[in-house]
């Protein structure tokens, strides 16, 4: 018996259509998850990601309704459109989860992050670090004769750009809060 000669990517009318019907483009999405503020909820949400091999790029959690005992978890993750849909569906099935919103697809979003940078330098590098901090509207929150600690807020891209410029000037360490995001308008 001879093997079947099926061309990869045959036309869509063939029973042997081997073309994938999904996208393999990796997209970054910001998810807002409204949950009950009770012990173990964050562990269940994080367990969903780790158990299925999904990565979390950023995670912030805060109580948003004290009387209603509700917290908001903002998660930035990456994946194919199918993976993102699967994440949203699985998050929605967790019992203490009230709502899951994909802010990336629901419309315009305001994203902000807080970061602190410790920069070690003297002489010309120190002057350049201060000049760049002024351009990026970063505040000096601590200073010694050899180091600065800068505080900066803004979009994650702004934080990334500031970090890249500070690296050659003596960047020692970075602390970032993670993304806080809200949809714009109504």
Protein Blocks (a to p, Z undefined) as FASTA:
>chain_A
ZZddddehiafkbmklcbdfbdfbdcdddddddddddehklmmmmmmmmmnopacfbdcd
ddfblklopacddddddddfklmmmmmmmmmmpmklmbdcdfklnoccdddddddddddd
ehjllmmmmmmmmmnopacfbdcfkbccdddeddfklmmmmmmmmmmnopabdcdebjad
ddehZZ
